[in-house]
Amino acid sequence: MSIKKTIFLVLILNGIFLSLFIRNNKQSKIHLHNFARIIKQELTEPEIKYQNRIPSFVENIYKYFVYLFSTDHENLPAINHIRNFKILSNTNTEFYTLYQEIFTEKLYYFDLKNEKPFIVDCGSNIGMSILFFKLLYPNSEILGFEPSNINFNLLKKNIENNKLDNTKIFKKALSNKIESLKLYGTGTPLGSIISDNPHNRSNYEIIETDLLSNYINKKVDLLKIDTEGAETLIIEDLDSKNKLNFIDKIIMEYHHFTTQNKLSNLLSILEKNNFAYQICSDQHPPMENRLAQHFFIYAYKK
């Protein structure tokens, strides 16, 4: 059967199964609809060789039917297979969100001439970004940082289960000084040392911060930063130690909080260190006063 016919069959069967077996559970319908979209994405992704699509496809179809006939969709184990990677996650919702951003929208995609790039990943979460980088550059050397206990344990398992070489991870938050802090929203993709939301202040763990400048002593092909508000602190540390000279490209998810307005500081540091940059946002009018906003900054040496 051709790829197009297989995709058509998957989508048709998904609609039939949802209408027959899951009529009243809206959350379960969303979950299985998202899962069918992943099956489609994995079948059509041009970067994947055809023969390498089959194992993931078979595994995902099997899992789809396990979910379909389960009576407890909320507590099913969140194990997902994509691109021949086996990925453990906290929840299925978390997996779909990260998959959409990293593998579908390719927000961390970059093109390098170096086939063995050195990549530093600040805010590795459960490791989806590291897996994406390894998919692009299998011979890359990667340093990953993740402060949350829950996320770090999954990150470690995902690296071990997928036998990733030249990958080191550190259970550290990154800042511009070494200290103990509260990490709010621990165990989620939104864990942050900054909390503008009073409802998140009861959910925290004590973490240790470190300086990224202590880990950078050679050329970095890509610095990826997604640290839910600590971006400026990290860049300030690198600037104070003259370590931005080692960095070629930066992909940063910048988080703006109402209590900290430091975008101008961050951009001035990049400009001072001879970086050009592009800012990408999905914000649309009408604009509202929000507790937090985020957008991407893509910076590169001139």
N, C-alpha and C positions, 0 to 999 in steps of 0.2 A: 504494500500500500504506500502511496506517495505521502510526502510530508504534509502537503496541503489537504489531502483527503483525511489524514490522521487528525489534523488540527480541527477540521470541520466536524469530524465524528466526536472528538472530545468535547467540543463546545455544545453540540446538540445533545449528547448524552448528559452533560452536566445540567443543562436546563431541564431535561426530563426528570433526572434523579432528584433535583431540588424540589420540583413541583410534586413528585410522588411521595418522597420520604421525609422531607423537611419543610412542612408547610407553614408552621407557626413560629419557628425559632429564627428570628431575623439575624441574630449574631452568627448562628451556624451557617445560614445561607451566605452571608458575607464571607465567612471563613472558607467555605468550599468554593465559592466563586473566585476568590483570590487564589486558591490552590490551583484551580483550572487555568487561570491566567499564567501562573508560573509554569505549568506543564506546556502551555502554548509557547511561552517565551523560550523555554529550554529547547524546544523542538526547532525553533526558527532562528536562534542566535547564530549569525554567520561565523562567529569566532570559534564555534565548537565543531570539530570534525564529526561527520555523520555517525561513524562507528562509535564515537564517544558519547553520543546522545542516548543510545539505547539503554545502558544500565540505569542511568538516572530516570529515564522515562518509565521503565518497568517498575522501579522502586516507588516512584511517585504515584503511578496508577494504583499500585497495591495499597499505598498509604491512603490514597483518596477513598478507596472503598472501605478501609478500616474506619475512617472518619465518618463516611456516609452512614454506615450501619451501627455506629456507636450511639449509646444513649446518654453519654456524658461528654459532649464536645469541649466543655470548658477545661476539663482536667486531663485531656489527652497529652501524652508526652510530646514536647515540641522538638522533634528531630526531623530535619529536612535534608534532602539530597539535591544538590544542584552542581552542575559542571563536574560531576564525579567527586564533589566534596560532600562530606557528611557534617552537618552543622547542628550543634545543640544550641538552643536558645531558651530564654526565660519563659516566653510565651509565644504563641503562634502569631499574635498581633505584632509583637516586636520583630519577629522574623520577616513578616510581610513588609513592614515599614522599612527595615534596613535593606531588604532585597530590592524594593522599588527604588530607593535612593541610589544604591550602590551598583546594582547589576542591571537594572532597567534604564534608569536615567543617567547612569554612569557619571555621577557628580565628581568622582575622583579619578576620572580618566585623564591620562597624560601620555604624551608621546616623547620618547627619549631615544637618542642614538646609542646610548650605552645599554648593552644587553644584560649587564650585571649592575644595575643601579643600587645605590645605598639610599634606603627609604627610612625616614623616621616618622612613626605614626603616634601622634599624641592624642589620646582618647580612643583607644582601640576597641572599647566596649567588649563584645563577645568574639571579635575577630573577623567580622565580615569584610571590613576594609582590607585587612591583611590578606585574606583569601583572594580578594579581587586583584590586589597588587601581584600576588603570586601567579594568578591566572595570566596577567599581562606579561610579567617578567619572572619566569620560574627560577631563574638563577640570581634573583635579587637578594640583597642582604637587608634585613628589616629589624629595626628596633621598635618595640611597641610598649606603650605606657597606659595602664588602666588602674585607677585607685580603688574601685568598688570590689569588695570581697566576692560578692555573688558573680559579677561580670568577669572578674579575673579568673575565677575557677572555671567558668565556661570557656573563656579565652584560652586558657592553658589546655583544656581538653580538646578544643577544636584544632589547636596547633598539633597536639600529639596524635589525635585520631587521623589527621590528614597528612602526617609525616612531613611537615614543612621543614626544610633545611634552612640554615643560615637565618634563623628567626629567634631573636631574644626578646623576652617580655619582662617588664618590671611592674610590680604592684606599687606604683607611685602616682601621686598627683603632681603636676608641674606648676610652678609659680615663679615669683622673683625672689623668694626667700624660703629657707627651710624652717618648717614649723608644723605643729599639729593643728588640724582644722576639722570642721564638721563638713561632711559630704552629704548634701541634701538630695532626696530622691534616689537613694542608693538602690542598686539593682535594676535600674531602668536606663534607657538610652539618654535620659535627661538629667542624670546625676550631675550636681554642680556644687561648687564651694560657695556659690552665691544664691540666696533665696529671696526673691521679691514676693513670693507667694506664701502667706502665713500658714496655709494649709499644709505646706511641705515641711515645715520646720520641726515637726515631731518625728519625721522619718529621716533619720540620718545615722551615719557611722563616723567614728573618729579615724582620720587618715593622716598619713605623713606626706608632706610635700618635698619636692626635690628640685634641683636646678637642671634644666635641659642642657645648659652650657657645660655641665660636667661630663656629658656623654658625646659631645661633638668635638672631634679633633681632626676630622678629615672632610673631604668634599661630600656634601649631602645633595643627591640628585633631586630628591623631593622631600619636603617637610609638610606633612599633613597635620592639621590642628583642628580638633573638634572637642573642645574642653568646656563647653557650656558656660562661658563667661570668663575663663582664665586666659584667653588668647593674648590680650594686651600685656598681661603680666609675664607671659612666656617670651614674647617678643622683646619686652624691656630687659629681661635677663640676658637674652642673646646679644642684644645691642650693647649692654654694659660690659660684656666680656669680649666684644669684637668677634662673636661667633657667626654673625649674619654673613660675614665674608665667605664662609664655607658653603653657604646654601645657594642653590641654583634656582629652584622653583618652590613656591609655597601654595598649597591649597588649604584655605582656612574657612571654616564656618564661623562667622563672627556673630556673637550673641550680644544684643543691646538690651541692657536692663535699665529701668528708670532710675535706679540709685547710682548707676555708674555710666557716665557718658564719656568714653575714652576713645572713640573712633578717630578723632583728629590726632590724638597722640600716637596711635598705632600707625596711621598713614604717614605721619611726618617722619617716624622712625624708618619706615620702608623707603620713603623718598630719600632720606639722608644716606641710606645704605645702597643707593643706586638701583632700587627696584622700581619697575613699572608695574601697574596693576589694573585689573578689571574687576568691577563689582557687579554681581548678579543677584537679583532679588525677584521673588515671586509675589511681592506685595502689590496689591491692586487697590485703587480708590473704590469707595471712600475710605480714607485712612482713619484709623481710630487710635485713641490713646490706649496702648496695650502694656501689659506688665513686661512682656519680653518680645523681641523681634529678632529674626536672624536672617543672614544673607551670606553669600559666598564671596570671598576675595581670592582672586587668582593672581599671584604676584610672580614676577620673573625678573632676572637680572637683565639690565639694558645691554 
